[in-house]
């Protein structure tokens, strides 16, 4: 059974590590390779790296950077950004990356998901869904939240699952960088509609937010950016991650609470 995971998410722009708020105003926070080395020392569960320039500017993936990242990482690595073809996905996987995230390319051609899953294995294909809430409807956006697709998030998650993704990542644009907590309503809707492993990003500001997500949804991926690169109300840059003891205690408490709640409901 898949264990709950706590996943730092690094955004790359112009070769530098940045952090955004609601997909706007990227703030430079350091060098991504240095961040990877620090996360190696902290023995993180998994790492996600997204090049936010590549897809928006229709640039080829930066293979030199990807190869360097893969060679430095001592944990499973998920890369996204600029991926538009199955050949690119094969090349990225061949460089040592365990998972490749696709977003805009899947919207443009859902067949890409099926083709890539057949070539490199479903477990290596991650469907990323960037979502804004418009009224009572969750809509899928691409190109750093600039392009509305007209797709409804839950229906799109079902299509991605049928096409063959091995994992779904839900990213709340409204919560991004706010550090106010995950959009649990959105997560609940997607979780109820799909069976694929699910990772959530957008809004985590404390480990309590991570624990809340795990308490509600169990074996889920809790991804965050600001939580692991900022410290304090002034957002001083400091790479952090819970120790093994802290992480194990957090996960154990969350699952115990989830089990207790399930027993109460029965």
ChimeraX attribute file (.defattr): number of C-alpha atoms within 10 A of each C-alpha:
attribute: neighborCount
match mode: 1-to-1
recipient: residues
	/A:1	4
	/A:2	9
	/A:3	10
	/A:4	20
	/A:5	19
	/A:6	25
	/A:7	22
	/A:8	26
	/A:9	24
	/A:10	25
	/A:11	24
	/A:12	23
	/A:13	17
	/A:14	11
	/A:15	15
	/A:16	16
	/A:17	23
	/A:18	23
	/A:19	24
	/A:20	17
	/A:21	18
	/A:22	19
	/A:23	19
	/A:24	14
	/A:25	10
	/A:26	16
	/A:27	13
	/A:28	16
	/A:29	19
	/A:30	18
	/A:31	13
	/A:32	20
	/A:33	17
	/A:34	14
	/A:35	17
	/A:36	23
	/A:37	15
	/A:38	15
	/A:39	22
	/A:40	17
	/A:41	10
	/A:42	15
	/A:43	15
	/A:44	22
	/A:45	17
	/A:46	20
	/A:47	21
	/A:48	20
	/A:49	22
	/A:50	20
	/A:51	24
	/A:52	21
	/A:53	20
	/A:54	20
	/A:55	23
	/A:56	17
	/A:57	10
	/A:58	13
	/A:59	14
	/A:60	14
	/A:61	21
	/A:62	14
	/A:63	13
	/A:64	9
	/A:65	13
	/A:66	21
	/A:67	17
	/A:68	13
	/A:69	22
	/A:70	21
	/A:71	12
	/A:72	14
	/A:73	18
	/A:74	18
	/A:75	17
	/A:76	15
	/A:77	20
	/A:78	21
	/A:79	27
	/A:80	25
	/A:81	27
	/A:82	25
	/A:83	24
	/A:84	21
	/A:85	16
	/A:86	19
	/A:87	13
	/A:88	17
	/A:89	27
	/A:90	16
	/A:91	13
	/A:92	23
	/A:93	21
	/A:94	12
	/A:95	17
	/A:96	17
	/A:97	23
	/A:98	18
	/A:99	24
	/A:100	27
	/A:101	26
	/A:102	27
	/A:103	23
	/A:104	25
	/A:105	20
	/A:106	21
	/A:107	20
	/A:108	11
	/A:109	12
	/A:110	16
	/A:111	16
	/A:112	20
	/A:113	27
	/A:114	21
	/A:115	17
	/A:116	22
	/A:117	21
	/A:118	13
	/A:119	14
	/A:120	18
	/A:121	15
	/A:122	19
	/A:123	15
	/A:124	21
	/A:125	26
	/A:126	29
	/A:127	27
	/A:128	25
	/A:129	28
	/A:130	25
	/A:131	25
	/A:132	22
	/A:133	15
	/A:134	8
	/A:135	7
	/A:136	6
	/A:137	14
	/A:138	19
	/A:139	21
	/A:140	30
	/A:141	23
	/A:142	19
	/A:143	19
	/A:144	16
	/A:145	19
	/A:146	11
	/A:147	12
	/A:148	13
	/A:149	14
	/A:150	10
	/A:151	16
	/A:152	16
	/A:153	23
	/A:154	23
	/A:155	14
	/A:156	17
	/A:157	26
	/A:158	16
	/A:159	14
	/A:160	26
	/A:161	20
	/A:162	13
	/A:163	18
	/A:164	24
	/A:165	26
	/A:166	21
	/A:167	23
	/A:168	27
	/A:169	24
	/A:170	23
	/A:171	25
	/A:172	26
	/A:173	26
	/A:174	19
	/A:175	21
	/A:176	24
	/A:177	24
	/A:178	17
	/A:179	18
	/A:180	14
	/A:181	21
	/A:182	27
	/A:183	20
	/A:184	14
	/A:185	9
	/A:186	20
	/A:187	23
	/A:188	14
	/A:189	13
	/A:190	20
	/A:191	19
	/A:192	9
	/A:193	14
	/A:194	19
	/A:195	13
	/A:196	18
	/A:197	17
	/A:198	22
	/A:199	23
	/A:200	27
	/A:201	26
	/A:202	29
	/A:203	28
	/A:204	27
	/A:205	21
	/A:206	15
	/A:207	19
	/A:208	13
	/A:209	18
	/A:210	26
	/A:211	23
	/A:212	19
	/A:213	24
	/A:214	25
	/A:215	23
	/A:216	19
	/A:217	19
	/A:218	20
	/A:219	20
	/A:220	21
	/A:221	25
	/A:222	25
	/A:223	27
	/A:224	27
	/A:225	25
	/A:226	28
	/A:227	25
	/A:228	23
	/A:229	23
	/A:230	18
	/A:231	15
	/A:232	9
	/A:233	6
	/A:234	7
	/A:235	11
	/A:236	11
	/A:237	15
	/A:238	16
	/A:239	21
	/A:240	17
	/A:241	21
	/A:242	15
	/A:243	12
	/A:244	12
	/A:245	8
	/A:246	12
	/A:247	17
	/A:248	12
	/A:249	12
	/A:250	20
	/A:251	21
	/A:252	16
	/A:253	16
	/A:254	24
	/A:255	19
	/A:256	14
	/A:257	18
	/A:258	18
	/A:259	15
	/A:260	13
	/A:261	13
	/A:262	11
	/A:263	9
	/A:264	8
	/A:265	7
	/A:266	6
